Amino acid sequence: MVETKRITDWLTRLVQIPSVGPENAGPRSGDSSEARLAAELESLFSELGAEVETEDVYPGRPNVYATWRGESERWLAVDIHMDTVSVETMEGDPFDGRIEGGRVYGRGAVDTKATFAILLALLEWMRERGTRLPVNLVVCATADEETGAHGAAVFRDWVRRKGLRLDELIVAEPTLCGPINGHKGAVGVILEISGTAAHSSKPELGQNAITAAVPVIQALVAEQERLRTTPVATELGPGTLSVTMIKGGQALNIIPDRCTVSVDRRLTAGESAADEAGRIVALATAASPLPVKATILHELNPFYEAASKALVQQLSEWSGRAPTVAAYASNAWAYEGLAGTVVLFGPGSIEQAHRDVEWVEISELEQAARLYLRWLGVSES
């Protein structure tokens, strides 16, 4: 079996390469993009015998695609995102990658550089032994997961352009080495209501954008009630709609000429992100007595695979953990129909992600490495 130290050494090295996404960057971020990590992975994958390509998701923020040709017609793929969330409130050095008390610490240790470390260790170990993969393997190092999740759509389109028929696709997330077969989608919308400013002593001379927002919010609250009482067919539960921010006004004595309402919509299985974004805009436009401009921040479809799928059942049996669904979203939103089965899988707990102290248990790294070897069809001995 691959030595544990090999995995932890790789993970420490990767954590020490800052890859905070630009939207989450601050004074402590170092390199505020995935670019440096992408360049490092491109080099490492090439050294390990992969055919490597890069493709920009945004200028200077590429996906990295690494392909190893195996001995069968089966195609397996792993999506691992490179970007991390902010480090501004983290304790100590967020990029130290220290090993202490059976854990590896640092931003990205669990979300999700752990899976990079595992695969690099396994592929390096196989190369030293002269072992060829029994299957074809594609590893996508994905940009922009933590904010827009647009790197997943770019990878999806790359797979289609290449004409690849993926049998199974793992999306790397912290799942305690158990399979996650579904999560809700997400739509983010900012509604901007435009009015006319006036002196508050003469309100009839203006058009109050905040007052106009009241029936808009009432319509959105009614939509949430509709969703709450709509029957659903999967364990994802019903969709939800929340008004999460409202901003407007210039001063106490000025009729507000602008008001923005932020809406977070979570989608259940069978709902379309584009359709639901359109529904929010239509509800707001119909309810508002003043013009409404909508900005769609993101449209992420829900992800759901039947728990009875072979890969889901295999990972469940191997890990001893029953399939479950997640509250968070992931890159899996983009992969409907791209592979025979898509599943979320990885070491560590989501409860350790995005926190001021981030870590992953070394025992989780060891278990995930064993399960990856089984999935790839490679003997541990």
C-alpha positions as CSV (number, residue, x, y, z in Angstrom):
1,M,0.0,0.0,0.0
2,V,1.1,3.6,-0.6
3,E,3.0,5.0,2.4
4,T,1.0,7.5,4.5
5,K,4.0,9.8,4.6
6,R,4.0,10.1,0.8
7,I,0.4,11.3,0.9
8,T,0.9,13.8,3.8
9,D,4.1,15.2,2.2
10,W,2.1,15.9,-1.0
11,L,-0.7,17.5,0.9
12,T,1.6,19.7,2.9
13,R,3.3,20.8,-0.3
14,L,-0.1,21.6,-2.0
15,V,-1.5,23.5,1.0
16,Q,1.6,25.7,1.0
17,I,0.7,26.9,-2.5
18,P,-2.0,29.6,-1.9
19,S,-5.0,29.3,-4.3
20,V,-7.6,31.6,-2.8
21,G,-10.1,32.6,-5.5
22,P,-10.1,36.3,-6.4
23,E,-13.6,36.9,-5.0
24,N,-12.3,35.7,-1.6
25,A,-8.9,37.3,-1.7
26,G,-7.5,39.7,0.9
27,P,-4.3,40.9,2.4
28,R,-3.3,37.4,3.7
29,S,-4.2,35.5,0.5
30,G,-0.8,35.6,-1.3
31,D,-1.5,34.7,-4.9
32,S,-5.2,35.5,-5.3
33,S,-6.0,32.9,-7.9
34,E,-5.5,29.2,-8.8
35,A,-2.8,30.1,-11.4
36,R,0.3,29.1,-9.4
37,L,-1.3,25.8,-8.3
38,A,-2.5,25.1,-11.8
39,A,1.0,25.5,-13.2
40,E,2.4,23.2,-10.5
41,L,-0.2,20.5,-11.2
42,E,0.4,20.8,-14.9
43,S,4.1,20.1,-14.4
44,L,3.5,17.2,-11.9
45,F,0.9,15.5,-14.0
46,S,3.2,15.6,-17.0
47,E,6.0,14.1,-14.9
48,L,3.7,11.3,-14.0
49,G,3.0,10.4,-17.6
50,A,-0.2,12.2,-18.3
51,E,-1.4,13.9,-21.5
52,V,-2.0,17.4,-20.1
53,E,-4.0,20.3,-21.5
54,T,-5.1,23.6,-19.9
55,E,-8.1,25.8,-20.7
56,D,-8.9,29.2,-19.2
57,V,-12.1,29.5,-17.3
58,Y,-11.3,33.1,-16.8
59,P,-8.1,34.8,-18.1
60,G,-5.2,33.5,-16.1
61,R,-7.4,31.0,-14.2
62,P,-7.3,27.7,-16.1
63,N,-8.7,24.2,-15.7
64,V,-5.9,21.5,-16.0
65,Y,-6.9,18.3,-17.7
66,A,-4.6,15.2,-17.2
67,T,-5.3,11.9,-19.0
68,W,-3.7,8.6,-18.4
69,R,-4.4,5.8,-21.0
70,G,-5.1,2.4,-19.4
71,E,-5.5,-1.1,-20.6
72,S,-9.3,-1.2,-21.0
73,E,-12.1,0.8,-22.7
74,R,-13.4,2.1,-19.4
75,W,-13.1,5.8,-18.7
76,L,-13.1,7.1,-15.1
77,A,-12.8,10.8,-14.2
78,V,-12.2,12.9,-11.0
79,D,-13.0,16.5,-10.7
80,I,-11.0,18.3,-7.9
81,H,-11.3,22.0,-7.4
82,M,-8.2,24.1,-6.9
83,D,-9.6,27.3,-5.4
84,T,-10.2,27.9,-1.7
85,V,-12.2,30.3,0.3
86,S,-10.8,33.3,2.2
87,V,-8.0,33.0,4.8
88,E,-8.4,36.4,6.4
89,T,-9.9,35.2,9.7
90,M,-7.8,32.0,10.0
91,E,-5.7,31.3,13.0
92,G,-2.0,31.2,12.5
93,D,-0.4,30.7,9.1
94,P,-3.2,29.5,6.8
95,F,-0.7,27.9,4.4
96,D,1.7,26.1,6.8
97,G,0.4,22.6,6.0
98,R,1.7,21.4,9.4
99,I,1.2,17.8,10.6
100,E,0.1,17.6,14.2
101,G,-2.0,15.2,16.3
102,G,-2.8,12.9,13.4
103,R,-4.0,15.8,11.2
104,V,-2.8,17.9,8.3
105,Y,-3.7,21.6,8.8
106,G,-4.2,24.6,6.5
107,R,-6.5,26.1,4.0
108,G,-7.5,23.6,1.4
109,A,-6.3,20.6,3.5
110,V,-9.8,19.1,3.5
111,D,-11.5,21.1,0.7
112,T,-10.1,19.7,-1.5
113,K,-6.3,19.4,-1.9
114,A,-6.5,16.1,0.0
115,T,-7.7,14.3,-3.1
116,F,-4.9,15.9,-5.2
117,A,-2.4,14.6,-2.7
118,I,-3.9,11.1,-2.7
119,L,-3.9,10.8,-6.5
120,L,-0.4,12.2,-6.8
121,A,0.8,9.7,-4.3
122,L,-0.9,6.8,-5.9
123,L,0.2,7.6,-9.4
124,E,3.8,8.2,-8.3
125,W,3.8,4.9,-6.4
126,M,2.4,3.1,-9.5
127,R,5.0,4.7,-11.7
128,E,7.8,3.5,-9.4
129,R,6.4,0.0,-9.5
130,G,5.9,0.0,-13.2
131,T,2.2,-0.6,-12.8
132,R,-0.1,0.6,-15.6
133,L,-3.6,1.7,-14.9
134,P,-6.3,-0.9,-15.8
135,V,-8.6,1.9,-16.9
136,N,-8.4,5.2,-18.6
137,L,-8.3,8.1,-16.1
138,V,-9.0,11.8,-16.5
139,V,-8.3,14.2,-13.6
140,C,-9.6,17.7,-13.9
141,A,-8.1,20.3,-11.7
142,T,-11.0,22.8,-11.7
143,A,-10.9,26.5,-11.3
144,D,-13.7,28.7,-9.7
145,E,-15.7,26.2,-7.7
146,E,-16.1,28.2,-4.5
147,T,-17.9,31.2,-6.1
148,G,-19.4,30.6,-9.5
149,A,-18.6,26.9,-10.2
150,H,-18.0,27.8,-13.8
151,G,-15.0,25.6,-14.2
152,A,-17.3,22.6,-14.1
153,A,-19.2,23.7,-17.1
154,V,-15.9,24.3,-19.0
155,F,-14.7,20.8,-18.1
156,R,-18.1,19.3,-19.2
157,D,-17.8,21.0,-22.6
158,W,-14.2,19.8,-22.9
159,V,-15.3,16.2,-22.3
160,R,-18.0,16.5,-25.0
161,R,-15.6,18.1,-27.5
162,K,-13.2,15.2,-26.9
163,G,-16.0,12.7,-27.5
164,L,-15.2,10.9,-24.2
165,R,-17.8,8.5,-22.8
166,L,-17.2,8.6,-19.1
167,D,-18.3,5.5,-17.2
168,E,-18.0,7.0,-13.8
169,L,-17.1,10.5,-12.4
170,I,-16.1,11.3,-8.8
171,V,-16.5,14.9,-7.7
172,A,-14.0,15.4,-4.9
173,E,-15.6,16.9,-1.7
174,P,-15.2,16.1,2.0
175,T,-17.7,13.2,2.5
176,L,-16.0,11.1,5.3
177,C,-15.2,8.6,2.5
178,G,-18.9,7.8,2.0
179,P,-20.9,8.4,-1.2
180,I,-23.0,11.5,-1.6
181,N,-25.5,11.0,-4.3
182,G,-27.3,14.3,-4.4
183,H,-27.5,17.9,-3.4
184,K,-29.6,20.9,-4.2
185,G,-29.0,23.4,-6.9
186,A,-28.7,27.2,-6.4
187,V,-29.8,30.4,-8.1
188,G,-28.6,33.8,-6.9
189,V,-30.5,36.9,-8.1
190,I,-30.2,40.6,-7.3
191,L,-33.3,42.6,-8.1
192,E,-32.7,46.3,-8.5
193,I,-35.8,48.5,-8.3
194,S,-35.5,52.0,-9.8
195,G,-37.5,55.0,-8.5
196,T,-37.1,58.8,-8.4
197,A,-35.4,60.7,-5.7
198,A,-37.2,63.7,-4.0
199,H,-37.2,65.7,-0.8
200,S,-39.0,63.6,1.9
201,S,-41.2,66.6,2.7
202,K,-42.7,66.2,-0.8
203,P,-42.9,62.4,-1.3
204,E,-45.4,62.8,-4.0
205,L,-42.7,64.3,-6.2
206,G,-40.7,61.0,-6.1
207,Q,-41.1,57.3,-6.6
208,N,-40.1,55.4,-3.5
209,A,-38.0,52.3,-4.5
210,I,-38.1,50.8,-1.0
211,T,-41.9,51.0,-0.9
212,A,-42.0,49.4,-4.3
213,A,-39.9,46.5,-2.9
214,V,-42.6,45.6,-0.4
215,P,-45.0,43.8,-2.8
216,V,-41.9,42.2,-4.5
217,I,-40.9,40.7,-1.2
218,Q,-44.4,39.6,-0.5
219,A,-44.6,37.8,-3.8
220,L,-41.3,36.1,-3.0
221,V,-42.5,35.0,0.4
222,A,-45.6,33.6,-1.2
223,E,-43.4,31.6,-3.6
224,Q,-41.5,30.2,-0.6
225,E,-44.8,29.0,0.9
226,R,-45.7,27.4,-2.4
227,L,-42.4,25.5,-2.4
228,R,-42.7,24.5,1.2
229,T,-46.0,22.8,0.5
230,T,-45.1,21.2,-2.8
231,P,-44.6,17.4,-2.6
232,V,-41.1,16.1,-3.6
233,A,-40.0,12.7,-4.8
234,T,-36.4,12.5,-3.4
235,E,-34.7,12.8,-0.1
236,L,-33.3,16.3,-1.2
237,G,-36.5,17.8,0.2
238,P,-38.4,20.8,-1.2
239,G,-36.9,23.8,-2.9
240,T,-36.5,27.0,-0.9
241,L,-36.5,30.7,-1.6
242,S,-35.0,33.2,0.8
243,V,-34.7,37.0,0.7
244,T,-31.3,37.5,2.2
245,M,-30.4,41.2,1.7
246,I,-32.2,44.4,1.1
247,K,-30.4,47.7,0.5
248,G,-31.6,51.2,-0.4
249,G,-31.8,54.8,0.5
250,Q,-29.4,57.7,0.5
251,A,-30.4,59.8,3.6
252,L,-33.2,60.2,6.1
253,N,-34.7,63.1,4.2
254,I,-34.5,61.7,0.6
255,I,-37.1,59.5,-1.1
256,P,-35.0,56.5,-2.1
257,D,-34.5,56.2,-5.9
258,R,-33.0,52.7,-5.7
259,C,-33.5,49.5,-3.7
260,T,-31.9,46.1,-4.3
261,V,-33.3,42.8,-3.0
262,S,-31.0,39.7,-3.0
263,V,-32.7,36.3,-3.4
264,D,-31.2,32.9,-2.7
265,R,-33.1,30.0,-4.3
266,R,-32.2,26.4,-3.6
267,L,-33.5,23.8,-6.1
268,T,-34.6,20.2,-5.6
269,A,-34.3,17.4,-8.0
270,G,-36.3,18.0,-11.2
271,E,-36.0,21.8,-11.1
272,S,-34.1,23.8,-13.6
273,A,-31.9,26.7,-12.5
274,A,-32.6,28.7,-15.7
275,D,-36.4,28.2,-15.3
276,E,-36.4,29.2,-11.7
277,A,-34.2,32.2,-12.3
278,G,-36.8,33.3,-14.9
279,R,-39.6,32.6,-12.5
280,I,-38.1,34.9,-9.8
281,V,-37.6,37.7,-12.3
282,A,-41.2,37.3,-13.6
283,L,-42.6,37.4,-10.1
284,A,-40.7,40.5,-9.2
285,T,-41.6,42.3,-12.4
286,A,-45.3,41.5,-12.0
287,A,-45.4,42.6,-8.4
288,S,-43.3,45.8,-8.6
289,P,-45.0,49.2,-9.4
290,L,-41.6,50.4,-10.6
291,P,-39.1,49.1,-13.1
292,V,-37.0,46.1,-12.0
293,K,-33.6,45.1,-13.4
294,A,-32.4,41.6,-12.5
295,T,-28.8,40.4,-12.3
296,I,-28.4,36.6,-12.2
297,L,-25.3,35.8,-10.2
298,H,-25.3,32.0,-10.7
299,E,-27.5,29.2,-12.0
300,L,-26.5,25.8,-10.7
301,N,-28.7,22.8,-11.4
302,P,-29.5,20.3,-8.6
303,F,-27.5,17.0,-8.7
304,Y,-29.1,13.7,-8.0
305,E,-28.2,10.0,-8.7
306,A,-30.3,7.1,-7.5
307,A,-28.7,5.5,-4.5
308,S,-29.1,2.1,-6.2
309,K,-26.4,3.0,-8.8
310,A,-23.5,0.5,-8.8
311,L,-20.8,3.0,-8.0
312,V,-22.8,4.5,-5.1
313,Q,-23.4,1.0,-3.7
314,Q,-19.7,0.1,-4.1
315,L,-18.4,3.1,-2.3
316,S,-21.0,2.6,0.4
317,E,-20.0,-1.1,0.9
318,W,-16.3,-0.3,0.8
319,S,-16.5,2.6,3.3
320,G,-19.2,1.2,5.6
321,R,-21.2,4.4,5.1
322,A,-24.7,4.6,3.7
323,P,-25.4,6.9,0.7
324,T,-26.6,10.4,1.7
325,V,-27.4,13.8,0.3
326,A,-25.6,17.1,1.0
327,A,-26.8,20.5,2.0
328,Y,-24.0,22.2,0.1
329,A,-23.6,22.5,-3.7
330,S,-20.7,21.3,-5.8
331,N,-19.4,21.0,-9.3
332,A,-21.7,18.0,-9.8
333,W,-24.3,20.6,-10.9
334,A,-22.9,20.6,-14.4
335,Y,-22.5,16.9,-15.0
336,E,-26.0,15.6,-15.7
337,G,-25.7,13.0,-18.5
338,L,-21.9,13.4,-18.8
339,A,-21.1,10.0,-17.1
340,G,-22.9,6.7,-16.4
341,T,-22.7,7.6,-12.7
342,V,-21.6,10.8,-10.8
343,V,-21.0,10.8,-7.1
344,L,-19.4,13.0,-4.5
345,F,-16.6,11.3,-2.6
346,G,-13.5,12.3,-0.6
347,P,-11.7,12.2,2.8
348,G,-12.6,14.4,5.8
349,S,-15.7,16.2,7.0
350,I,-17.4,19.2,5.4
351,E,-17.7,20.5,9.0
352,Q,-13.9,21.2,8.8
353,A,-14.2,23.2,5.5
354,H,-14.3,27.0,5.4
355,R,-13.4,27.3,9.1
356,D,-10.8,29.5,10.8
357,V,-8.9,26.2,11.6
358,E,-9.1,23.7,8.7
359,W,-7.7,20.2,8.9
360,V,-8.1,16.6,7.7
361,E,-7.6,13.4,9.6
362,I,-4.7,11.4,8.3
363,S,-6.7,8.3,8.9
364,E,-9.2,9.7,6.4
365,L,-6.5,10.1,3.8
366,E,-5.4,6.5,4.3
367,Q,-9.0,5.2,3.9
368,A,-9.6,7.3,0.8
369,A,-6.4,6.1,-0.8
370,R,-7.4,2.5,-0.3
371,L,-10.8,3.2,-1.8
372,Y,-9.3,5.0,-4.8
373,L,-7.1,2.0,-5.5
374,R,-10.1,-0.3,-5.4
375,W,-12.0,2.0,-7.7
376,L,-9.1,2.1,-10.2
377,G,-8.7,-1.6,-10.0
378,V,-5.2,-1.5,-8.7
379,S,-3.9,-4.0,-6.1
380,E,-2.6,-2.6,-2.9
381,S,0.3,-5.1,-2.7
